[in-house]
Amino acid sequence: MPLWTSFVFVAAGLLLVLVEVFVPAGGIIGVAGLVAIIGSVSAAFSTHGTGAGAAVLLFAAIGTPVVIMFALKLFPNSIVGKWLILRTSLGDPVPGESGDGDSATSWVGQRGIALTDLRPTGTARIGERKFSVVSSGEYIERNSPLVVLKHEGSRVVVRRSLDAPESEHESSQSE
């Protein structure tokens, strides 16, 4: 068997590994590709000696991660990738990510009320929505007025409002 056939079998194995990423076959195609790669490296060592075997092994060792990284980069845009990957978010909207034109900075300074004790995390109503919030380190009692300090991704940081209490807080205090 000529040496070039070992390189061809490694390339064919790499192609099968690439196809496995795009064709849902339960791993059969990828396993066949890996068997072709391992078999060609083994054949190169046994037939052509250490130098040729090392060259085929080096080709396989460099080619396999390159092909896998290339396939994974292309996967989200493939037909199977578009079918498998969720493109929308789940759950309650996060301030600034509602898609209705709000920006994250528009929530800074907004006022709300603590629906649970914040120790330092809990739930608060800001505007008409409920959010999981974290205080700036302090304990805040339920029904206390809050103000949004910052918004970092899905994290909403609040502190007790030092201004006049909101009407809900006033009504709970007067009882």
N, C-alpha and C positions, 0 to 999 in steps of 0.2 A: 504494500500500500504506500503510495507516494505521500510525502509530508504535507503537500498542499491539501490533501483530502481531510487531514485533521483540522486544518484551519477552516475548511468549508463546513465541516460538521459543527465546529464551535459557532461559526456564524449562523448556521441553520438553527442550532440550539438557542442562540440569542434571539433570533427571529421568533421562535416559538414562545420564548418567555415574553417577548413584546406582545405577541398575539394574545397570550393569556390575560393580559391586563384589559384588553378590549372585548374579548369574547368570553361570556360566562360559561365555562366548561367544567366547573368544579375542581379546577387545578390539574386536570388531566393533561392539557396542552403544556402547561408550565413544567410539570414533572417530566414529560417527554423531552422538553428542551433541556432540562438539567441532566437527564440521562445521556442525551447526545453530547453535551459539553463534557461531562465526566468521562464518558466512553472514549471520546476523541483524545482527551488529554492522556488517559491511560494507554490508549493505542500508540500515541506518539512516544511515550516513555518506553514502552516495551519493544516497539519496532525500530525507532530511530535513535534511541539512546537518551542520555540525560540532557544534553544541550538542546536538542530539538524538542524534547518533552517540556523543558523549562520554558522555551519560547512559546509553545502552544498554551501552557499553563498561564504564562504572563498575559497573553492575548485574552484568555478566558477571564482572568482575574481583573483585568482592566475593563473589558467589554461588558461583563455582567452588571456591575453597579451603574455604569454609564447608561446602558439600555434600560435598566429598571428606573433610574431617575428620569430619563427622557419620557418613558411611558407614563410615569406618575404625573409628570408635568402636563402631558397631553390628555390624561384621563378625564379631568373635569369637563372638558369640551367635547368629549366623545359622546356617541349616542348612549352607550351604557352609563357613562358618568352623569350625563344629564338626567337619566332616568333614576339613578341611585342617590344623587346628592340633593339634599333639601335646599332649595333656593330662598325660602322665606323663613322668617323667624317665628318661633312659637312663644306663647305666653303673653303677659301684659306688656304693653309698650313701655319703653324706658324714656324718661324725659330727654327730649332732643332727638329721639330716634323714631318718633311716631309717624314720620313721613308726611305730616300735614304742614310742613314749613317751619316747625319749631326748631330752634337751634339750642344746643346745650347751654349756652350762656343765657338764654331767655328764662331758664328756670332759676338762675341765681337771683336771690332776693325775693322770690315768691314766698308767700306765707301759707301756712297750713296748721294742722293740729295733730298731736300725737294720738293715735288710736289705741296704742299699747304703751306700756312703760318702755323707754329706750334705755337699755342696760349694756352696752350703748346701742345695740341694734333693736329694731322693732318696726312697726308699721305706722305710717302717717298718711293723712289725706292732704294732698296739695292740689288746690283747685277742686276739680270734681273727681280726681282719680286717687286710688290708693297705691302707695309705693312702699317697698321695703327700704328703710333708711337706716343710717348710722349717725349717731350724734358725734359731735367733735370731741368726745371723750367723757362727757359728763352724763350723769344719770338724769333723765328727764321723765317726769311723771306723766301718766295718761291724761289726756285732755289739755295738756299744756300747749300754748301757742308756739309755733316753730317758724324759722326762716331758713331757706335753703342757702347754704354757704358755697357749695361747689358740687359739680357733677363730673364724675370721672368714669366714663364707660357706663356700666350698670350701677355704679355706686353713687348714691345721693347722700351728701353730708349735710346735716342740719344742726342748728343750735336753738336753744330756748330763745324766743323772741323777747327782746327787752322793751319793746313798744307796748302800747295799750293792748290788752288781751282781746282776742277775737270774740265775737258775739257768742259762739258756742261755749267758749271758756268762761265768759262772764256768767252765762246762765247756769253753768254747773257750779260756779263758785257761790252764787247767790242762794242756792238751795240749802 
